[in-house]
Amino acid sequence: MLTAKQRMVRGYGFAIYEDGTRSFATVGDSYHEDIKAYAAGNFPMEKLDAALAAQRITQAEYDETLALIGTIDAEVWSGI
């Protein structure tokens, strides 16, 4: 069973990276790192590239997400 925080991070991740209904500007700062780590651990490069191309995320957010791929932080969120 997922915790409330895990559900929020997962939901925000999909809303930002996949459908663009949210942005990092509309999500509390305390969630930013976890959302990026979630994306790094769960989304393939194609989805990250598409989010950048569609301007759902900024270049800086994209770079910060890529920097988390393969890290412990991303592994913790992998599969959630």
VEXKOL-205214 format. One record per residue (C-alpha): residue number from 1; residue in three letters; z, x, y. Coordinates in pm, 1 decimal. Layout:
<pts>
(pt NUM, ALA, (Z, X, Y))
...
</pts>
This chain:
<pts>
(pt 1, MET, (0.0, 0.0, 0.0))
(pt 2, LEU, (-91.1, 129.4, 344.5))
(pt 3, THR, (162.3, 166.9, 621.6))
(pt 4, ALA, (106.4, -8.8, 954.0))
(pt 5, LYS, (7.2, 323.8, 1111.5))
(pt 6, GLN, (-243.8, 398.8, 835.5))
(pt 7, ARG, (-402.1, 54.1, 881.2))
(pt 8, MET, (-423.3, 107.2, 1257.4))
(pt 9, VAL, (-577.1, 453.9, 1226.5))
(pt 10, ARG, (-829.5, 334.8, 967.8))
(pt 11, GLY, (-923.3, 33.7, 1179.7))
(pt 12, TYR, (-958.4, 240.2, 1494.2))
(pt 13, GLY, (-1166.1, 496.9, 1306.1))
(pt 14, PHE, (-1417.6, 236.5, 1196.5))
(pt 15, ALA, (-1417.7, 65.0, 1536.9))
(pt 16, ILE, (-1487.2, 391.7, 1719.3))
(pt 17, TYR, (-1713.2, 588.7, 1485.0))
(pt 18, GLU, (-1899.2, 309.5, 1304.4))
(pt 19, ASP, (-1944.8, 9.0, 1526.1))
(pt 20, GLY, (-1848.4, 123.8, 1874.6))
(pt 21, THR, (-1625.9, -176.2, 1949.7))
(pt 22, ARG, (-1354.0, 65.9, 2057.0))
(pt 23, SER, (-1347.0, 406.4, 2220.6))
(pt 24, PHE, (-1081.3, 673.2, 2245.1))
(pt 25, ALA, (-1023.8, 551.7, 2602.4))
(pt 26, THR, (-913.3, 211.7, 2469.0))
(pt 27, VAL, (-677.6, 350.4, 2204.1))
(pt 28, GLY, (-335.3, 497.3, 2270.7))
(pt 29, ASP, (-330.9, 875.2, 2304.9))
(pt 30, SER, (-76.9, 902.5, 2024.0))
(pt 31, TYR, (-346.2, 789.9, 1777.9))
(pt 32, HIS, (-629.1, 1023.1, 1884.8))
(pt 33, GLU, (-557.0, 1318.2, 1656.1))
(pt 34, ASP, (-493.9, 1097.2, 1353.7))
(pt 35, ILE, (-816.4, 902.1, 1413.6))
(pt 36, LYS, (-1017.4, 1224.0, 1435.8))
(pt 37, ALA, (-847.8, 1357.6, 1121.9))
(pt 38, TYR, (-918.4, 1026.6, 944.9))
(pt 39, ALA, (-1284.9, 1048.2, 1041.5))
(pt 40, ALA, (-1301.8, 1413.4, 934.1))
(pt 41, GLY, (-1155.2, 1327.2, 595.3))
(pt 42, ASN, (-1347.7, 1007.8, 525.3))
(pt 43, PHE, (-1680.5, 992.5, 708.0))
(pt 44, PRO, (-1985.3, 1192.8, 599.3))
(pt 45, MET, (-2166.8, 1408.9, 853.5))
(pt 46, GLU, (-2439.0, 1144.6, 885.9))
(pt 47, LYS, (-2186.8, 894.5, 1024.5))
(pt 48, LEU, (-2035.4, 1147.0, 1260.9))
(pt 49, ASP, (-2380.7, 1249.7, 1382.0))
(pt 50, ALA, (-2479.2, 883.4, 1426.5))
(pt 51, ALA, (-2165.1, 813.7, 1629.6))
(pt 52, LEU, (-2251.2, 1099.3, 1863.3))
(pt 53, ALA, (-2618.1, 1002.4, 1887.2))
(pt 54, ALA, (-2524.0, 642.1, 1970.3))
(pt 55, GLN, (-2273.4, 770.2, 2229.6))
(pt 56, ARG, (-1982.3, 600.9, 2055.4))
(pt 57, ILE, (-1802.1, 936.6, 2082.2))
(pt 58, THR, (-1838.3, 1221.0, 2328.8))
(pt 59, GLN, (-1952.7, 1571.1, 2244.3))
(pt 60, ALA, (-1592.8, 1693.0, 2282.4))
(pt 61, GLU, (-1462.7, 1423.0, 2045.5))
(pt 62, TYR, (-1738.2, 1509.8, 1799.0))
(pt 63, ASP, (-1653.0, 1881.4, 1815.3))
(pt 64, GLU, (-1281.0, 1810.1, 1773.1))
(pt 65, THR, (-1355.0, 1591.8, 1469.7))
(pt 66, LEU, (-1578.1, 1855.5, 1310.5))
(pt 67, ALA, (-1307.8, 2117.4, 1363.3))
(pt 68, LEU, (-1076.4, 1908.4, 1143.0))
(pt 69, ILE, (-1311.0, 1886.9, 843.2))
(pt 70, GLY, (-1150.2, 2059.7, 546.0))
(pt 71, THR, (-809.7, 2094.0, 709.1))
(pt 72, ILE, (-478.6, 1971.1, 571.3))
(pt 73, ASP, (-470.5, 1708.1, 846.1))
(pt 74, ALA, (-802.2, 1561.9, 726.0))
(pt 75, GLU, (-696.8, 1584.4, 360.7))
(pt 76, VAL, (-388.1, 1375.9, 432.6))
(pt 77, TRP, (-612.3, 1094.4, 558.4))
(pt 78, SER, (-882.8, 1135.0, 292.6))
(pt 79, GLY, (-929.0, 825.1, 80.2))
(pt 80, ILE, (-710.5, 599.2, 295.3))
</pts>
